């Protein structure tokens, strides 16, 4: 186990009746272990709330350390030791749930299997209006209503009571209780002698409830208010520090509130909250849950627990919006509020998960074929029809070559619309792998705390991961990595040398149902040549282009446009594409060879050509914005006639969705820019015209 302290800073000061919070200290507890060769991990959050939790902060670090040592030694949480440290109980319970989830599904953040955790449904939440001055609270209130909240909760007790009544009056003037539920939270701000009078004045606004009108610990006074108040009362702080079963029974039997509010971090974790709920339901006392300023780790755990606990009450608003208050948060957890709905993942992730589920459903259908889109790297993408049995054969080849076995985790971070993403799913289904999903972008490992056993990425995804702290360590620790969808640069080959697992470059295309050959990029003997998978035969045609025969994945002999060098034993290396040869000034240039020579440039770029009256075609570079002197650098790296004649800076280079250079679009873009440059010459292109020849 590892204990990692963290301080989170609020985006704006959070006002309560106990003062203003500007930052928040918490402790992450991280579990590490193995299931055979598969690494396992779990994470929990211990987040005592200063001035509110009953945790003894003078002994907190020492007790947390001893509790972790006891858990490591016995596998059990030392609950008796932690009776008066509810936030540590919460952290350790969450860490164990996370660890077991990682073991069962590969995902340490899916603690409970519910429609919410699967991204299929949301939780209804209230809109929290923090304390502030009248103007600030009015603005925050209007923002919540504009966002679509149907239940708002106002913190009261910090400003003038008459102003707070004015705020509520404004709310009710425009929103009846049929359309807007209003909860207020006094945080114990009312004196006992004034509480009833204030409750009576608040009653005119048809409030759902008021939380903790007077300070906790005044059981008889609170009991009297609960008996006579015109507004239902919910106990909040009253539950803090009431940590034994008998004390909880005594409190509920004495006060008899209309509601209690569960904060697992303050009430002894999920076990403590579950006991409170059981006792409340025996007495027909209502309840709901709220967070207590946890990071996304704790908030995610509470939200998933709520989705299971309150499955029969899906419209009951929970108080779970506080994870959005911090400037920084745990990078691996994505909770996304949309109006008054909290989702486990943003819309893009949910759409991606939906597409994956649709593909799996299609795969299991009775149809023997599927439609697949080509990437469009050399032209307009097209749709082809392929046999499922051929896809299965290709998947089995990879599973066998990489020695993947049942239960291994595989991360899908490629678009499911194309063959590379589809084949990752097929491999997982046939190999009984645990499939993890990450929305396709340049940071595929951002949402992980434990490396997958198998990873397929594009060169761009690999480079970005290797350049990013946290992601680099996960990449290094992944046992099997395949990189495809584009050429592999020298920089990338050097970077993967530090990987402890096996890293391969792949060769294949849509027509071959993903890759049919691999070459090892790291290890004791990195390879320059691709090795065909079992059952695959390659040859060269009269133009020097590679031909592929793989009857079980591609029924017909395939003639590619890839110029190749072929060894007698069947291994090969790709020299470039026949359709990527540029004829300029009577000379032929292979685009991929020149791009490889320029791989050390300080920005991303693509080489293409534009028509030229002297040269026929002028070698042209499209590049991302940079202050570097690209013509000078190119002259130092290339031969005299290989240097591009024109340079155009573009905000966005044309790539396909799978990360390959979109060569046709690149040429079309360069031609448009060249026409504009002819009318109004670009400074860089003037310096490197055909006259240099």
C-alpha positions, 0 to 999 in steps of 0.5 A: 500500500502507498499513502499519497497526500494531496492538496486540492484548490478550489476554483473559487472560495467555498463559503460555509457557516464554518468559514471559507474553504480555499483548499482541501487536503486529502490522502489517497491510499493505493493498493498494488498486487498481482493476479498471476502475471497480471498487475492489480491496483486499487485506490481510495480517498481519505478526506476528513473535512477540517472543522467538521469531521470527527477524525482526530487530526493530531493522530491522523497520519499515524493512525492511517499508516497503522491501518494500512499496515494492518490491512496489508498484513491481514487483508482486513480493515482494522475497523475497531481501530478506526471507529472514530476515524470515519474518513479512513474507513471510507478510504480503505473500503473504497480502495478494497472495492477498487482492487476487487473491481480491477481483479474482476473487470480490469477497471479499478474505477467501476466499483459497482455494476450499475447502469450509471457506472456503465454509462447507460444512465445518469444520477439526478443531482441538486444544484448547490448554491454556495454561501456568498453575499446577496449578489453572488448567491443570486448569480449562482442561483440563476446559473443553476436554473439556466443549467436546467436544475430542477432541485436547488439547495441554498446554503443559508445562515451566513448573510443577513436572514432578510436577504436570504428570504429575498433570494427565496422569494425571487425563486418562488416568484418565477418557479412553483414547487411543482417545477422546482424543488428547493432545499436549504441548509443552515449548517446549524446557524440558527440559535435555538431561541430563534429557530422556530420563528425562522422556520415559520418564515421560511415555510411560505416558500414551499421548501422541501426540507431544511438541513440542520437548523441548529447546532448538533448535539442539542438532541432535545431541542432538535427533537422538539423542532422536528415535532413542530416545524412546518418544514421537514427537517433533515439531520446532517452534522448531527450524525457526525461522531455518532459512530456506534450502533447504539448511539445511532439508535438512540439519536434516531429514537430521540430526535425522530427527524423527517430525513437524514443525510448520508455522507459516507466520508463522515459516517464511516464509509459505505458500511457506516452509511448502510447501517444509518439507512437500515436504522432509518428505514426501520423508523420510516425516516427518509434519506439521501446522500451527499458528497463532502468535498471529495476529489473525483475518486471519492465522488465517483465511489459515492455516486456509484454507491448511490446508483446501487442504493437508490436504484428504486428512486431514480428521480430523487436528487442526490447531492453530488455536484462538488467534484467540479469545484476544484482547479485540479482533480484526479486525472483518471476519473471523469464525472460529467454533469449535464444540467441536473444529471451526473454521468460517469463519463462525458458525452464523447465517451458515452457515444464511444461506449455505445458504438462498441456495444453496437459492434459487439451486438452486430458481431453476435448477430446471425449475419456472416458478414460486416461492413468496414470502412477503409481509413482514407489515407490515399483517397476517399474512404470507402466501405467494404464487406468482410466475412466474420470468419476471416476477422476471427482468423486474423484475431486468433493469429494475434492472440497466438503470436502475442501469447495473450490469455483469458483474463488479460486486460486489453485497452481499446483506444482506437476508433471503432469505425475502422478495422483496427478498433473492430479487431481489438474488440474481436480479439477480446471476445475470442480470447476472453480478454477483459476489454477496457475502453478509452475515448480515442485521443492522443492520451489513451492512458490518461484514465488508467492507474494500472497498465493493461496487458495488451495495448494497440495505439497509433504512432502519435498516441505512443509518442504523446504517452511517452512524453507525458508524466504518469502515462509514460510509466504505464506505457513502459509497464505494459507487457504487449504493445502494438503500434500501427496506422502510420510510419514509426519514427526514429524518435519513437523507436528510441523512446520504446527502448525503455519499455519493459514489455514487448513493443511491435510495429504492425503491417496491414490494412483494412483489406487484410483485416488489420495486421498480417505481420509484426516487427519487434521495436525493442528488446535485445535485438530490435528488428528492421524487417516485418515477420509475417504471421502464421499462414501469411505469404508475401512476394513482390510484383513486377513493380516491386510492390508487396503482394499478400496471400493469406487465405484465411483472412483475405480470400484473394491475393492482394496487390498493395501499393507498398514498395518493399524489400523482401528477404529469402525467408519471407521477412520484409521492410517497406520502402514507401508507397508507389503512389507516394513517389514525387517526380520533381525536376526529373528526379523521383523522391519517396515521401516516406524516406524523406519524412524519415530523414526529417523525423527530428524536426521540432514540429509535426509536418507532412511532405507533398507536392504542388504543380510547378512550371519548371519542376513539374511537381515541387516538393512541399512541406506542410507544417504546424506553426513553429519559430524554427528555421525549417529551410535551414534545418532541412538543408542540413538533413537532406541532400541538395535536391531533396530539400522542399521548395515550398513551406506552408504553416497550417494550424491543423495537418490533415490526418485520418481518424486512425492517425495516418497522413491523409495524402490526398487532402494534404496535396489538395491543401498544399495546392490551395495554399500555393495558389494563394501564395502565388497571388500574395507570396509567402515569405518562407516560400519565396526563400526556397523557390525552384531557382535554388536548383 
